């Protein structure tokens, strides 16, 4: 594994598309290349030596393979940074309102199960962290939201059980003896169904109540945009049909949820009497 492999995944690149290292330089390309020199410690491990030379030394923007890789890596880093804070608006909204009304507990539990499996699957398959890193942070934020849901409902014993079950599952999934590759692959396939089951209850609840309750529209819209971007990065960097199908399904469901956030108001669900009077 080469230096910077934490970021790299050049297996998807056609080596024939990468220009030779002595690609001709012109005054403008030299000027741009000189401007990018201070960023070399970041750019080199991000895209690898060959693409770094092609894009940032030779300034060959016609190298579509390397350009797509750079865009994918940039999106991946952005998703990780965004994923680390994307659910903070939801957490703050719960604190400010003192309520978890309209938030589907089952959706968060199922989503957390899917994230746990997916993080283990990607990590054990040595996929670039930029293709799944945001799930680590989303997982942590989900656990906080689950704790708030159970805490506001005074279900403290259940909260302790959930956290212990999560730690046990996380440990087991990272142990090849407890979760062999075949089993882990089957579980990853199951996350597609889990992803559907985690979103559908929330979507149906929103539709029934004609309200998104205490859901944070900002959080949902950002997650929706991120999941669409993740389809592109998965297509570019990971040759895994399970991950590709999962990314597409997640993006579709998140777009539906985001459209509800735009169409329906936030706040307490409408009562049946209120609905009839309209």
N, C-alpha and C positions, 0 to 999 in steps of 0.2 A: 504493500500500500504506500503510495507516494505521499510526500508532504502536502498538507492541505486537502487530503482525501476526504476529510470531514465534509467539505463542500463539493468535491468534484464527483462527476459521473460522466466520463467521456465515452462510455460504451455506446451511447446512442448516436455519436458523431460519425459521419462518414469521413475517414481519414483522407480520402481523395478530395474532399471539399476544402481541406485546410491548405492554404497556400504555403509555399516554401518560406523558410525563415528569412531569406534574403529578398523578400518582396520589395520592389523599388519604393524609395521614399522621396517625397517632394517637399518643398518649403512649408506648405500648409500642414501636411501630415506630420512633419517634424515638429512644428509649433504645437500642434494638438498633443502629440506624443510627449513632448516636454512638459506640458501642463499636467499630464496624467501621471508623471513619475512619482510625485508624493503619495499617490494612492496605490502604488504597486503592492505594498504589503497586504492590502485588502483585495485588490482585483486579482492578483496572481493565484492565491488559494481558492478564490471564488470560481474561476473558470478554467484553471489549469494553464500550463506554460504555453502550449500551442495556441490556444485561443487568446491568451493574453498578448502574445506576440502579434497575432493576426489583427486583433481589434484595437489594441492600445499602443502598440509600437508601430505597426504598419498602417494603422487606421483604415483597415480594409472592411468597410461596411457592407461590401458585397459578399462577404463570407456569411451566408445565411445560417449555416449550421452553428457557427460560433455565436452569431448574433442572437439566434433563438435560445441558445444555452444561457447567454448573459441575461436576456430578458427573463428567462425562467428562474435563474438564480436570484435576480433582483426581486422578482415577485415573491419567491420563497422567503427571502430575508424579510421583506416587507410583511408577509403573512405572519412570520414568527414574532416580529415586533408588535404588529397589530393584535395578534392572538394573545399576547401577554397582558393586554389591557382591555380587550374588546368587551368583556363581560363586566367590567367595573361599573359602567353605567347601570346595569341591571342590579348589581349588588348595592350600589348607592341608592337606587330607587326604592329597593326593599327597606333599607334603613330609614330613608326619609319619610316613606309612607307608613312604616310600621306594620306593613301588611304583605302577605304573599298571595293574596287573592288573585285568581286567574292564572297562576303559574302551575303548570302541570308537574307534579312530583314524579310521576311515572316517566314522563319524557326525560327529565334530568337523570333519573336512575339508568334508564336504557342508554341514553347518550353517553353516560360515564362508563358503562360497561363496554360500549363500542370503542370509545377512546382508549380504554385500558388495553383491550385486545390489539387495537391498531398500533399503538405505541410499541408494544412488545413485538408484534409481527415485523414492523419496519426496522426496529433496532436489531433484531436477531437476523434479519436478512441483509443487514449492512446497507440499507438504502440511505442516500444522502439526507442529513438532518434537515436540510432546506426543503425537503419534500414532505415532511410530516411534523416538523418541530413545533408548530403552533398547537398541535393536539396535546402536547405536554402541558402547556400553559392553560389551555381550555379545560383540561382535565382537573387541574388544581382549582380553577375558578368554579367549575361545576361542583366540586366537593364543598366549597364555601357556600354556594347557593343551596345545596342539599341540606347543609347544616343549618342554614337560616330557615328553610322551610320547616324542618323538624323542630327547630328551636322555637319558632313562633307558634307552633302547635303543641309545645310542651311535651314532645315525644323524645325525651332525652335518652331513655334506654334504647330505643330504636336507633337513634343517632350513633350511639356507641357500637351497636351491632353492625351498622352499615360501614362504619370506618374500619372495623376489624376485618370484615368480609373483603373490603377493598384491598387492604394490605396483604391479606392472605392470597387473594387472586393475583395481585401484582407480582408477588414472590413466585408463585407457581408458574405463571406465564413466562418468566425469564429463566426457568430451569428446564433445560432440554430433557432431563429425565422425567419430569412431571408433565411437561407439555412438549412432546416430540414434534418435529417439523410438520408431519402430516396432520396432527391434531390442531396445531396452531394455524395451519392453512385453512382447515375446515372452519375454525372459529372466525378467521378473518372473513371468510365467505358469509358466515352467519351475521357479521356486523352490517352487511347490506340490509338484511331483514330487520335487524335491530334498529338501524338508522330510520327505516320506514316506520317502525313501531314507535320510535321515540318522537317523531314529528307529527304523525297522524293524530294522536290524542289532543295535542295542542292545537292543531289546525281545526279539528272538529269542535273543540271547546270554543275557539274564537268564532267559528261560524255559528254555533248554536247561540252564543251570548251576544253576537254582533258587537263584540268588544275584545280587545286584547288584554284587558285587565291591567295588571301591574307589569306586563312585559315591557321592556325598554325597546322602543322602536329603533333607537340609534344602534343598540347592540345587534338587533335582528338584521337591520339593513347592512351593517358592516360584515356580519357573518355571511350573509348572502353574497355580497361582493367578493369576499374572500374565498368562498367555496367555488365560485365560478372561476376565479383565478387559479385555484388549486387543480381544476380540470386541465388547464393548460400546462402547468408544471408537471403534473403526473404524466401527461402525454409525452412531454419532451424528455423527461429524465428517468422514468421508471417503466420497464417493460414487464408489467404485471397486470393481466386482465382483471384480477380481483380488485386491485386498487383503482383501476380506471373506472370500472362499473360503479364501485362505491362512491367515487368522486362525482360522477355524473348524477347518480341518484340523490346524493346529499345536496348537490347544487340545485336540482329541480325542486326538492322539498323546501329548501331554504328560500328559494325565489317565491314559492307559494306563500310561505309564512311572511315574507317581507311585503308581499302585495296586500296581505291582510292588515299589516301594520299601517299601510298607507290608506286602506279603505275604511278600517274601523277605528273608532276613538279608543284612547286608553282610559283607565279608571275602572270603577266598579262595573260589572256586567249589568246590562239592562234587565230589569225584572219583566216577567211575563205581562204584568198589567201595563207597564210602561210601553212595552212593545205593541200591545193591542191598541193603545191610545194613539199610536202614530199612524 
